[in-house]
């Protein structure tokens, strides 16, 4: 009988340990109810531009080209630069993974594009708020969570997004950590130094040490948070419903919390 009890006890604790690993039960040791929720921007808070939306952007792109050719000095050189601009932006983006850096590189290499620089930033930042994400943000706001944005998007692009949805970001977010700020540390997601810098900046923002919950659509970014050991819990974003269930499973959010209906409600999203 003693042997049975001993084996049963060992089996019980093994099951508890396995459950803890599978559900991040150890995360409950932290004060998750007072954590800071950090949202990625591209493909998380913001919807990716669809094929149809991309087609709709063609007239705007043509308008930018026409304005550039009218204002740029030296028409022959302007036409040549126009053909070189596309490959240059693609190469720069592939190298630095930040559209702001790509556009800054373009204007540095071909100064004539300065005349349409503002319009280029608005064109490449034609994203809309993801209504599902907006519903999640509002639900977390109602629970009293402090929310921030943690994005590899540059400050100038982020300014364009904020100007499109001023009420949404002013009402629901405390701060936005853009690549322009975080790159000062020489790193972006998913590098380990990024998460340590983010954790330090969140602590300064909150005036105390807080755990960070990072919601991000890219698995390498949420995995990077885990491997960085910076007290940041990464939750992959596939849908707002999935994220909410994940937060509830970890007892970060109460079971009775539901997503708010933000679809199409521009007054709530500030657009």
PyMOL commands that set and color helices and strands:
alter all, ss='L'
color gray80, all
select helices_A, chain A and resi 2-23+25-29+32-34+51-56+58-71+75-96+99-109+111-124+131-142+155-164+166-172+179-185+192-206+219-228+240-249+266-269
alter helices_A, ss='H'
color red, helices_A
select strands_A, chain A and resi 36-39+46-47+128-129+146-150+175-177+212-216+232-236
alter strands_A, ss='S'
color yellow, strands_A
deselect
rebuild
show_as cartoon
